[in-house]
Amino acid sequence: MKILSCIFALIFLPHISVSIEEVRKVGLTFGTMSLTLFGGGYVFVPAMENVVVHELHWMTTREFTEGIALGHVTPGPIMVSSVFVGWKVAGLKGAIAAIVMLFGPPAVLMYVAHHFLERIKSNAVAEAMFKGVRPAVIGMIAVSVWVVFSSAPVSVVSLLIFAATFGLTVWKNPEPVLLIIGSALAGWIFC
């Protein structure tokens, strides 16, 4: 993994304001996370926040939350937020390193592993492992909700916008883009 991130970084040299070490670190960070997390984008939020905010200090909690919120305008919102982090740390090269290393290693792993999929599906041990992982994934999703909500400013207006959005989602299940645009407009008008 380290060699792959170094080769990737070398391709994008030279750049005056971004060191190869910054690009390599972004690539290695997201490459490692992409291979060690299981369960989808929302499981990624607490792990990514811990690494980029608390361990590496690449951004503040507020910047991270805003990046996650901004990512929700795009398909694959949580994963695309890695581009935001990469951009903040190392510009365009960091954004490219983040997205390539986030999706590249798992894609290679899936390509190699698909030959063994049928054996894994019928394996009792693998089935038991997946049953154990499911509750952990639910827990990680709950933590990601906590991360986003704990860093958001709370006011009466924000609670009303949340309640209205939640109610609409449960009642009518509208398109998420409409909810995002409507919530943003409500926040702009009332805050």
C-alpha positions in Angstrom: 0.0 0.0 0.0 2.8 2.4 0.9 4.6 1.7 -2.4 1.4 2.3 -4.4 0.8 5.7 -2.7 4.4 6.8 -3.3 4.2 5.8 -7.0 0.9 7.7 -7.2 2.4 10.8 -5.6 5.5 10.7 -7.9 3.2 10.8 -11.0 1.9 14.2 -9.9 5.2 15.8 -9.1 6.3 18.6 -9.2 4.1 21.0 -7.4 5.5 24.0 -5.6 3.1 24.3 -2.7 2.4 20.6 -2.1 5.1 18.1 -0.9 5.2 14.5 -2.0 4.9 13.6 1.6 1.5 15.4 1.9 0.1 13.6 -1.2 1.6 10.3 0.0 0.0 10.7 3.4 -3.4 11.5 2.0 -3.2 8.5 -0.4 -2.0 6.2 2.4 -4.6 7.4 4.9 -7.6 6.9 2.6 -6.2 3.7 1.0 -5.8 2.2 4.5 -9.3 3.3 5.6 -10.8 1.9 2.4 -9.5 -1.6 3.1 -10.2 -1.7 6.8 -13.7 -0.4 7.1 -16.7 -2.5 6.4 -20.4 -1.5 6.0 -20.7 1.5 3.7 -20.3 5.2 3.8 -21.8 6.1 7.2 -19.5 3.7 8.9 -16.7 5.7 7.4 -17.7 9.0 9.1 -16.4 8.4 12.6 -13.2 6.7 11.4 -12.5 9.5 9.0 -13.3 12.2 11.6 -11.0 10.6 14.1 -8.1 10.4 11.7 -8.4 13.7 9.8 -9.6 15.9 12.7 -8.2 14.4 15.9 -5.1 12.4 14.8 -3.7 14.3 11.8 -5.3 17.7 12.6 -5.9 18.4 8.9 -9.1 20.3 9.6 -11.4 21.3 12.4 -14.5 19.4 13.5 -16.7 22.2 11.9 -14.8 22.0 8.6 -15.2 18.2 8.6 -18.9 18.4 9.3 -19.3 21.0 6.5 -17.4 18.7 4.2 -19.7 15.8 5.0 -22.8 18.1 4.5 -21.4 19.4 1.2 -20.8 15.9 0.1 -24.5 15.1 0.5 -25.2 17.1 -2.7 -23.3 14.5 -4.7 -23.7 10.7 -5.3 -21.8 8.7 -2.7 -21.7 11.6 -0.3 -19.5 10.2 2.5 -16.9 8.8 0.2 -16.8 11.9 -1.9 -16.0 13.9 1.3 -12.6 12.3 1.1 -11.9 14.5 -2.0 -12.7 17.5 0.2 -10.2 16.4 2.8 -7.5 15.6 0.2 -8.1 19.0 -1.5 -7.7 20.8 1.8 -4.5 19.0 2.7 -2.7 18.9 -0.7 -4.8 20.6 -3.3 -5.8 18.9 -6.6 -3.1 16.2 -6.2 -4.4 15.4 -2.7 -8.0 15.2 -3.9 -6.9 12.8 -6.7 -4.8 10.8 -4.3 -7.7 10.5 -1.8 -10.3 9.3 -4.4 -8.0 7.0 -6.2 -6.7 5.4 -3.0 -10.2 5.3 -1.5 -11.8 3.4 -4.4 -8.7 1.7 -6.1 -7.6 -0.8 -3.4 -11.1 -2.1 -2.6 -11.8 -2.4 -6.4 -8.7 -4.5 -6.9 -9.6 -6.6 -3.8 -13.1 -7.2 -5.1 -11.8 -8.2 -8.5 -9.5 -10.8 -6.9 -12.1 -12.0 -4.4 -15.0 -12.4 -6.7 -13.7 -15.8 -7.7 -14.1 -17.0 -4.1 -17.6 -15.4 -3.6 -19.6 -18.6 -4.2 -17.6 -20.5 -1.6 -17.9 -17.7 0.9 -21.7 -17.5 0.4 -22.2 -21.2 1.4 -19.6 -21.2 4.2 -21.1 -21.4 7.7 -18.1 -19.6 9.3 -18.4 -16.7 6.9 -22.2 -16.5 7.5 -21.6 -16.4 11.3 -18.9 -13.7 10.8 -21.4 -11.5 8.8 -24.0 -11.9 11.5 -21.5 -10.6 14.0 -20.4 -7.7 11.8 -24.0 -6.4 11.2 -24.5 -5.1 14.8 -21.1 -3.4 14.7 -22.0 -1.7 11.4 -25.3 -0.4 13.0 -23.2 0.9 15.9 -20.8 2.7 13.6 -23.7 4.3 11.7 -25.1 5.5 15.1 -21.7 7.0 15.9 -21.6 8.8 12.6 -25.0 10.3 13.4 -23.6 11.4 16.7 -20.5 12.9 15.1 -22.6 15.1 12.7 -25.1 16.1 15.3 -22.7 16.9 18.1 -20.7 19.3 15.9 -23.7 21.1 14.4 -24.9 24.3 16.1 -28.2 23.8 17.8 -30.9 26.4 17.8 -34.7 26.4 17.7 -34.7 27.0 14.0 -32.2 24.1 13.3 -34.3 21.7 15.5 -37.5 22.8 13.6 -35.7 22.2 10.2 -34.5 18.8 11.4 -38.0 17.8 12.6 -39.7 19.0 9.4 -37.1 17.1 7.3 -37.4 14.0 9.4 -41.2 14.1 9.3 -41.3 14.6 5.5 -38.9 11.7 5.1 -41.0 9.3 7.1 -44.3 10.6 5.8 -43.7 11.1 2.0 -40.1 10.0 1.4 -39.2 12.8 -1.1 -36.1 13.0 -3.1 -33.1 13.6 -0.9 -31.9 16.5 -3.1 -35.2 18.3 -2.5 -34.8 17.9 1.2 -31.2 19.2 1.1 -32.2 22.2 -1.0 -35.3 22.9 1.1 -33.3 22.7 4.4 -30.6 24.9 3.0 -33.1 27.5 1.9 -34.9 27.3 5.3 -31.6 27.8 7.1 -30.7 30.7 4.9 -34.1 32.4 5.3 -34.6 31.8 9.0 -31.1 31.9 10.5 
